[in-house]
Amino acid sequence: MKLRARIASAVIAAAALVAAGLMAAPPASSAQLTEVTGFGTNPTNLRMHLYVPDGVPARPALLVAVHYCTGSGPAFHSGTEFASLADRYKFVVIYPSATRSGSCFDVSSPQALRHDGGSDPVGIVSMVRYVQQRHNADPARTFVTGASSGGMMTNVLLGAYPDVFRAGAAFMGVPFGCFATTDGSSWNSACANGQVTKTPQQWGDLVRAAYPGYTGARPRMQTWHGTEDTTLRYPNFQEQIKQWTDVHGLSQTPSLTDQPRSGWARTRYGGTGTMAPVEAISLQGVGHSLPQSGMAAAVIDFFGLSEGGDPTTTPTTSPTPPTGACRVTYTTNAWNTGFTAAVTIANTSTTQVSAWNLAFTLPAGQTITSTWNASISPTSGQVTARNASYNAAIAPGASASFGFQATHGGNTAQPSSFTLNGTTCT
């Protein structure tokens, strides 16, 4: 009965949004939503609908948009703004449909919470690989978003398939592993009610355990939650922040806090730009009724799709040396064979840095395996981190952040010094 009540409340909320005109249908286009069958391994017989806008490029970006309980792929297509944004920015959208009772996705079974373990995530990943093969979609620009059950699935896919998704945006979700059950139930009341709390490292360990041995880059995460959500309660918002900042080796202290719209409280972690590693938007007075108008566009901005480019592209401008001092903060989160490092460069000079190179020497035995918000070469010894296109400028008194994941042979020491554009930093 609890599950039915929660499903009913989600349906009522979604209907209210449609009545209010907040969930806009996509504009008229010759492109059509089509169902695809035979797309690959599909243990739970999910259905797949695909939207390919007119005029997509030869190597389009790909978005998976995952519906709420009682919903469907076609309903999420017609009831959200992602298709109209796909028309505008020319990316492909997959809309999966759940087939179990209540049309909720499996985010709780041991199979769903393990890389290639089975259940719904395997079917969704098969859809992604089908589109990458048949429509030449770009694996480096493959993303996922979802609402409620789909928001929970967004967390699951980013945790178990970091090799597939570049970033995700979860509306009304819960942390990876929070909904886990072992009795066959698909509903976890303690998690739904915001009663499951863990330390950042405990949450991060759940993600790392989902794909043992994985050493590549971790997807960026954007999470949205209303303070008055009574279906998946608001404490799950902070628990997601704890989890994904730990996965990225970041501090719990935001790099930026602002209010982009009335009622929106936004925090960014590990960077201040639009594509920070972790972004969280708290919505004052809002219940279980997301996304609302304009939110899908903010998701597309976070993914980097509104610019039509790859967020890892670095600029070609030459670095401008600061005329004063700089300060580097370097923090690590280590485990038995590896670690993540979060690096913040503060410009303590009186002159803006227009682009930056940060040189430092990794201790013996440390080898970088992945990076975010910067490119680093070579991968060991004396290395240089170079800014991305979106964090090149550092104003006086401001800072820029990046991070990396590395392996080690037992030595987890930190570099002894850092040089920014030729100037030694404290």
C-alpha positions, 0 to 999 in steps of 0.5 A, a space after each residue: 500500500 505504501 508503494 501504491 500511495 507514493 506512486 499515486 502522489 507522484 502521478 497527481 504531482 505530474 498531472 498538476 504540472 501538466 495542468 499548470 503548463 510547466 512541463 512543456 511538450 516539444 515543438 512540432 518537428 518532422 522527427 518522430 519518437 520511434 520504438 526500437 526492439 532487438 537492441 541487445 541484452 535486456 534481462 527485464 524486457 524494458 521497452 526502448 523509444 528513441 528520438 533523433 532530431 532532424 539535422 543531428 551531426 555525424 557524431 551526436 551527443 546522447 542523453 538517456 531520459 528515465 521516467 518516474 514510477 507509473 510513467 513511460 518513455 513516451 510520457 517522459 518524452 511528451 511531458 518534459 522539455 528534453 526533446 525540444 532541447 534536443 531539437 535545438 542542440 541536436 543530440 539524440 535522446 533514449 527514453 526507456 520504459 520500465 515493465 514491472 508492476 507500478 512501472 518503477 525501475 529496479 534500483 534496489 536489487 543486488 543485480 542492479 547495483 553491480 556493474 554488468 550484474 543484470 536487471 534494468 541497468 543492463 538493458 539501459 546500457 544495451 540501449 546506449 550501445 545500440 545508439 552508439 553503434 547505429 547512430 554513431 553517438 559519441 561515447 565521450 558525450 553520453 549522459 543520463 537524467 531522470 525523475 523520481 524512480 528515474 532520478 534514483 536510476 541516474 545515481 545507479 547508472 553513474 555508480 555502476 557504469 562510470 565507463 558509459 556515462 560522462 555525467 548525470 542529473 538526478 531529479 528527486 533521487 537518492 544516493 547509489 545503494 541507498 534503496 538496496 534491499 535483499 528480500 526481493 522488495 522494490 521499496 526501501 522505506 528507511 531510504 525513502 523517508 531520509 533515515 539512511 545516513 552515512 559518512 561521505 566515505 561510506 557512500 563513496 565506498 558503495 560506488 567504488 564497490 559497484 565496479 571493482 578494479 575500475 580506475 577511470 574517470 568518474 561521471 560528474 553529478 547534478 542533483 535536484 531536490 525540493 525541501 517539501 518532498 514527502 515521497 523521497 524526502 529531502 535528507 536524501 539531497 545532502 546524502 547524494 552530495 556527500 556521496 558524489 563529492 567523496 567519489 570525486 575526492 572533493 571537500 564538503 565545502 562548496 566552491 560556490 554558493 548562489 541563488 540563480 533563481 528565486 527559491 533555488 539554492 545552488 552549490 558547486 563542488 570542485 569548481 565554480 563553473 557551469 560544469 563543476 564535478 558536483 552541482 546541487 540545487 535545493 528548491 525551497 517549498 517544492 514537493 515531489 514535482 520535478 522537473 519544472 520549467 527551465 530545469 531541463 535547460 539547466 541540465 543541458 548546460 551542466 552537460 555542456 550540450 548547450 555549447 555544442 562542444 566537448 567540456 574537456 577541450 582546452 583553450 589555445 591561449 598562452 598562460 598569463 603569469 600572475 604578478 604576485 603569489 598563488 596558493 595551492 590546496 591539495 587533499 587526497 582520499 586514499 585506499 589500498 591501491 589508489 587515491 583521488 586528489 582534489 587541487 584548488 589554485 587560489 590567485 592571491 595576486 592582483 592580476 587576473 590569470 587568463 590561463 594556467 599551467 600548474 607544474 608539480 612532481 608526483 612521488 615515486 610509484 604514483 600514476 594518474 589514471 583519470 582527470 577532471 576539470 584539467 588535462 595532465 601530462 605526463 601521467 607520472 613524475 614531473 607533471 603539468 596540469 592545464 586548464 579546461 576551456 571553462 576554468 581558464 580565468 582566475 580573477 584576483 582573490 578567486 580560485 579554480 579547482 581540478 582533480 585526478 585519480 591515481 594508483 600508488 605502490 604504497 606511497 601516498 605522499 603529496 607533492 612537495 611544491 607547485 609552480 603556477 605559470 612559472 611562479 612558486 605557490 605556497 
